[in-house]
Amino acid sequence: MFRRTFWFTAGAAAGVWATTKVNRKLKQLTPESLAAQAADKAIETGHRLKDFALDVRAGMLQREAELGSALGLDAPADQDPRELPAPRRRPALGPLADPGTTTPYSFSYNRNEDH
């Protein structure tokens, strides 16, 4: 008698457990639930992309500062960082200051002179 009662109770408990499990899964698969899950994943992905972009931007600024200090290109403190620095003037190479003059430092090559 106890055997039958035990197995009947075990079967009823398994049935309740299985029914509860199936009902939870069915609720998860409703269109509203799937839409909410997709929206949550999209928001989470957006946050991860934003964090990644901020990390990349911070790395770019750090590397730019390292390169600027290594090359001596640090901008003055009173200059707006969004503006481009003033163009640098090239130093004159002595006699080449006038491009129309021919000096020992400059020559013209005419491919027709060799023939």
Rosetta constraint file for C-alpha pairs under 8 A:
AtomPair CA 1 CA 5 HARMONIC 6.35 0.50
AtomPair CA 2 CA 6 HARMONIC 5.91 0.50
AtomPair CA 3 CA 7 HARMONIC 6.18 0.50
AtomPair CA 4 CA 8 HARMONIC 5.95 0.50
AtomPair CA 5 CA 9 HARMONIC 6.07 0.50
AtomPair CA 6 CA 10 HARMONIC 6.06 0.50
AtomPair CA 7 CA 11 HARMONIC 5.94 0.50
AtomPair CA 8 CA 12 HARMONIC 6.13 0.50
AtomPair CA 9 CA 13 HARMONIC 6.09 0.50
AtomPair CA 10 CA 14 HARMONIC 6.13 0.50
AtomPair CA 11 CA 15 HARMONIC 6.05 0.50
AtomPair CA 12 CA 16 HARMONIC 6.18 0.50
AtomPair CA 13 CA 17 HARMONIC 6.06 0.50
AtomPair CA 14 CA 18 HARMONIC 5.99 0.50
AtomPair CA 15 CA 19 HARMONIC 5.97 0.50
AtomPair CA 16 CA 20 HARMONIC 6.06 0.50
AtomPair CA 17 CA 21 HARMONIC 6.16 0.50
AtomPair CA 18 CA 22 HARMONIC 6.10 0.50
AtomPair CA 19 CA 23 HARMONIC 6.09 0.50
AtomPair CA 20 CA 24 HARMONIC 6.21 0.50
AtomPair CA 21 CA 25 HARMONIC 6.32 0.50
AtomPair CA 22 CA 26 HARMONIC 6.13 0.50
AtomPair CA 23 CA 27 HARMONIC 6.21 0.50
AtomPair CA 24 CA 28 HARMONIC 6.33 0.50
AtomPair CA 25 CA 29 HARMONIC 6.34 0.50
AtomPair CA 26 CA 30 HARMONIC 6.55 0.50
AtomPair CA 27 CA 33 HARMONIC 7.11 0.50
AtomPair CA 28 CA 33 HARMONIC 5.59 0.50
AtomPair CA 28 CA 34 HARMONIC 6.79 0.50
AtomPair CA 29 CA 33 HARMONIC 6.37 0.50
AtomPair CA 29 CA 34 HARMONIC 6.06 0.50
AtomPair CA 30 CA 34 HARMONIC 6.17 0.50
AtomPair CA 31 CA 35 HARMONIC 6.04 0.50
AtomPair CA 32 CA 36 HARMONIC 6.20 0.50
AtomPair CA 33 CA 37 HARMONIC 6.15 0.50
AtomPair CA 34 CA 38 HARMONIC 6.12 0.50
AtomPair CA 35 CA 39 HARMONIC 6.12 0.50
AtomPair CA 36 CA 40 HARMONIC 6.14 0.50
AtomPair CA 37 CA 41 HARMONIC 6.19 0.50
AtomPair CA 38 CA 42 HARMONIC 6.08 0.50
AtomPair CA 39 CA 43 HARMONIC 6.17 0.50
AtomPair CA 40 CA 44 HARMONIC 6.13 0.50
AtomPair CA 41 CA 45 HARMONIC 6.02 0.50
AtomPair CA 42 CA 46 HARMONIC 6.07 0.50
AtomPair CA 43 CA 47 HARMONIC 6.24 0.50
AtomPair CA 44 CA 48 HARMONIC 6.28 0.50
AtomPair CA 45 CA 49 HARMONIC 6.12 0.50
AtomPair CA 46 CA 50 HARMONIC 6.08 0.50
AtomPair CA 47 CA 51 HARMONIC 6.14 0.50
AtomPair CA 48 CA 52 HARMONIC 6.10 0.50
AtomPair CA 49 CA 53 HARMONIC 6.06 0.50
AtomPair CA 50 CA 54 HARMONIC 6.16 0.50
AtomPair CA 51 CA 55 HARMONIC 6.16 0.50
AtomPair CA 52 CA 56 HARMONIC 6.15 0.50
AtomPair CA 53 CA 57 HARMONIC 6.05 0.50
AtomPair CA 54 CA 58 HARMONIC 6.09 0.50
AtomPair CA 55 CA 59 HARMONIC 6.13 0.50
AtomPair CA 56 CA 60 HARMONIC 6.08 0.50
AtomPair CA 57 CA 61 HARMONIC 6.20 0.50
AtomPair CA 58 CA 62 HARMONIC 6.12 0.50
AtomPair CA 59 CA 63 HARMONIC 6.04 0.50
AtomPair CA 60 CA 64 HARMONIC 5.93 0.50
AtomPair CA 61 CA 65 HARMONIC 6.08 0.50
AtomPair CA 62 CA 66 HARMONIC 6.24 0.50
AtomPair CA 63 CA 67 HARMONIC 6.09 0.50
AtomPair CA 64 CA 68 HARMONIC 5.91 0.50
AtomPair CA 65 CA 69 HARMONIC 6.09 0.50
AtomPair CA 65 CA 74 HARMONIC 7.82 0.50
AtomPair CA 66 CA 70 HARMONIC 6.06 0.50
AtomPair CA 67 CA 71 HARMONIC 5.98 0.50
AtomPair CA 68 CA 72 HARMONIC 5.71 0.50
AtomPair CA 68 CA 73 HARMONIC 4.69 0.50
AtomPair CA 68 CA 74 HARMONIC 5.41 0.50
AtomPair CA 69 CA 73 HARMONIC 6.20 0.50
AtomPair CA 69 CA 74 HARMONIC 5.91 0.50
AtomPair CA 75 CA 79 HARMONIC 6.76 0.50
AtomPair CA 75 CA 81 HARMONIC 7.90 0.50
AtomPair CA 75 CA 85 HARMONIC 7.28 0.50
AtomPair CA 79 CA 83 HARMONIC 7.51 0.50
AtomPair CA 92 CA 96 HARMONIC 6.94 0.50
AtomPair CA 92 CA 97 HARMONIC 5.55 0.50
AtomPair CA 93 CA 97 HARMONIC 6.39 0.50
AtomPair CA 95 CA 103 HARMONIC 6.66 0.50
AtomPair CA 95 CA 105 HARMONIC 7.77 0.50
AtomPair CA 96 CA 101 HARMONIC 7.25 0.50
AtomPair CA 96 CA 103 HARMONIC 7.23 0.50
AtomPair CA 96 CA 105 HARMONIC 7.35 0.50
AtomPair CA 96 CA 106 HARMONIC 7.41 0.50
AtomPair CA 102 CA 106 HARMONIC 6.01 0.50
AtomPair CA 102 CA 107 HARMONIC 6.52 0.50
AtomPair CA 103 CA 107 HARMONIC 7.27 0.50
AtomPair CA 110 CA 114 HARMONIC 7.95 0.50
AtomPair CA 111 CA 115 HARMONIC 8.00 0.50
